[in-house]
């Protein structure tokens, strides 16, 4: 009996030892030694990110950034006088069309001036020549000649012809078309809301200028300014070019700005902030920059129209 008990105890001890050995062997399979080069964890794949330049937010009055979309508004094949809010063909030989309809020339000085001329016209005998000279400007100053019309409708199409001589070369920003607004109805306190700017064509074509649509062009500080560019948005020099635009007033974020060059859509922005709180809107054609050659530089505008429908460049405009 004693021998049997001893053998039983020995058997139990051997069983325990075998179980411990098995566990250790299993552990060695799961846990690799630290000095084993095969145990190094694979390097984690770097996080993949997409680089995207974010456009600045428009202003706190907008619920979201203006959205550029491809939406075309059909043009009219015909237009009647009932479709026209206002027009200026300059065939009176003066600015009577502006003066009679509450328009005003905002600046004429030694650096910027206007002239109603017969030297170059798209239709009829006259056009408006806007001239600036930036050669004598002190640093930080700009020269401007522009014709502005105010008391504009809530929604309208603004169109006209522009002629830029072949020798003209902008050296920095160049504002040729803009909409301004105010908080208090005083034009002295107006702020540019949207503008059309021209610059050297990035494609290297000296015969054309590239157009940009710019939101809040004066706001270089504060991450407000937004630029819209399109490689198709070019203006040929040395010929008359038709610009047509669509503008819907909004002090919130449901305004619209559309642009066509010679009948082809180049910009269409929705969800846009287009006027300030008092809903005042000034539209102007301009020759406005701080550096351009030659000195002086003259450009021409003709057949300016504010209308209820979009006008194609080939349409005859009835005279009011």
Secondary structure, DSSP 8 states (H G I E B T S, - for coil): -HHHHHHHHHHHHHHHHHHHHHHHHHHHHHS--TT-GGG--------------------TT-SS--EE------EES---GGGEEEEE--TTSSSHHHHHTT-EEEE-SSSEEEEEESSS-SSSS-EEEEEE--TT--TT--EEEEEEEES--SEEEEEEEEEE-TT-EESS-EEEEEEEE-SSS-GGG-EEEEEEEEEE-TT--TTEEEEEEEESTT-TTTT--EEEEEEEEEEESSSEEEEEEEEE--SSS-EEEEEEETTEEEEEEEEE--S-TT---EEEEEEEES-EESSSEEEEEEEEEEESSEE-TTS-----
